[in-house]
Structures are given as C-alpha cells and as structure tokens.
Amino acid sequence: MTSSLDPSIRPAILAEQDKNLQEAEEISTLLFQEDGPLQAIAEGLKERGFEYQMLLAVYSADDIRVKYILTNQEATAAAVKEIQAFFFESVSHYGLSASAFTLQIVDEEDGVDW
C-alpha cells in the first residue's frame, strides 16, 4: 500500500504528533504528581465514601477525559452531582480549566467503554 501524502508533509505531521504526545505526557505528570489534583480528588472521594476505578485519557491540554466507575454503589443522580461538584471545584483549585475536562461517572454495570 502506498501513501498518497506528499513526502514533504510527513515530517510536519510527525513533528505535530510528537508535540501532542509531549503535551499529553506533561499534563499527565501534572495531574498525577504528589499532592496534585488527582491525588486530592482521590482522597476527597474516599472521604465521601466513594470507591471507584478511574480511567484517564489525555489528548491535549483542552481535551482531558476522566471516567470514574463506582464500585461500591450505583451512579445515582445524587452521587453523580456530588462527584462532579467536588471534581470541578478541585480542578479549579489547582488552576486548571474545567472546560478542558470531560467527566463521566458510571457504575460497574456501565463498564469501561468511553
């Protein structure tokens, strides 16, 4: 199979992909650092009685997807509202843009699909 892309475009595409990958790694490092936002959120959710698994996908600084799968209770409207409020309050506390995050809260029956 041959590519129909102009060979001169390939280095620009690769450079853009490398830039996006580096940005995603930097954001992930920031989110997971000790005393960082995800640690604070984890501790806060535990204090509130939530047990969960978390999925994280960082595509760019403006597209960060987080999914909490509740393992000890159903994802009722009240639970979702409480977690969303705490999550976005915490994100803002760390100076991050809440609009960069897409947050999903589900229970185990909903599974891990995005």
C-alpha positions in Angstrom: 0.0 0.0 0.0 1.4 3.4 -1.0 0.7 6.6 0.7 -0.9 9.4 -1.3 0.6 12.0 1.0 3.3 14.3 -0.3 6.6 13.1 1.3 7.4 16.6 2.3 4.3 16.8 4.5 5.3 13.7 6.5 7.9 15.4 8.8 5.4 18.2 9.7 2.8 15.6 10.7 5.4 13.6 12.7 6.5 16.8 14.4 2.9 17.7 15.3 2.3 14.2 16.7 5.5 14.5 18.8 4.4 17.8 20.1 0.9 16.5 21.1 2.5 13.4 22.8 4.8 15.6 24.8 2.0 17.9 25.8 -0.1 14.9 26.9 2.8 13.5 28.9 3.3 16.8 30.7 -0.4 17.1 31.5 -0.5 13.6 32.8 2.6 14.3 35.0 0.9 17.4 36.4 -2.3 15.6 37.1 -0.7 12.6 38.9 2.1 14.5 40.8 2.2 14.0 44.6 -0.2 16.5 46.2 -1.6 17.1 42.7 -5.2 17.4 41.6 -5.9 13.7 41.0 -4.5 12.7 44.4 -6.6 15.4 46.1 -9.7 14.3 44.3 -9.0 10.6 45.2 -8.6 11.5 48.9 -11.8 13.6 48.8 -13.9 10.9 47.1 -12.6 8.3 49.6 -13.6 10.6 52.5 -17.0 10.9 51.0 -17.4 7.1 50.9 -16.9 6.5 47.1 -14.9 3.6 45.9 -14.1 3.5 42.2 -11.8 2.8 39.3 -10.6 5.7 37.3 -9.8 6.0 33.6 -7.9 8.9 32.2 -7.2 9.9 28.6 -5.2 13.0 27.8 -5.5 14.0 24.1 -4.4 17.7 24.6 -4.5 20.5 27.1 -8.0 21.1 26.0 -9.2 17.5 25.8 -8.8 15.6 29.1 -11.3 12.8 29.7 -11.8 11.3 33.1 -14.2 8.4 33.9 -15.0 7.2 37.4 -16.6 3.8 37.6 -18.2 3.5 41.0 -17.6 0.0 42.6 -19.4 0.3 45.9 -22.7 1.9 44.8 -24.8 2.9 41.9 -24.2 6.0 40.0 -27.3 7.8 41.1 -28.1 11.3 40.1 -27.2 12.5 43.6 -23.8 10.6 43.6 -23.0 12.0 40.1 -23.9 15.5 41.1 -21.7 15.3 44.3 -18.7 13.9 42.4 -19.0 16.4 39.6 -19.2 19.3 42.0 -16.2 18.1 44.0 -14.2 17.2 40.9 -14.6 20.6 39.2 -14.1 22.5 42.4 -10.8 20.6 42.9 -9.7 21.2 39.3 -10.3 24.9 39.6 -8.5 25.0 42.9 -5.3 23.8 41.1 -5.7 26.5 38.4 -6.8 24.1 35.7 -9.6 24.9 33.2 -12.7 23.0 34.0 -13.7 23.2 30.3 -10.7 21.1 29.4 -12.2 18.1 31.2 -14.9 15.7 30.1 -16.1 13.8 33.2 -18.1 10.6 33.2 -19.4 8.9 36.3 -20.9 5.5 36.0 -21.3 2.3 37.9 -19.9 -1.1 37.2 -22.8 -2.1 35.0 -21.9 0.6 32.5 -18.4 -0.7 32.2 -15.2 0.9 30.9 -16.2 2.0 27.4 -15.9 5.7 26.7 
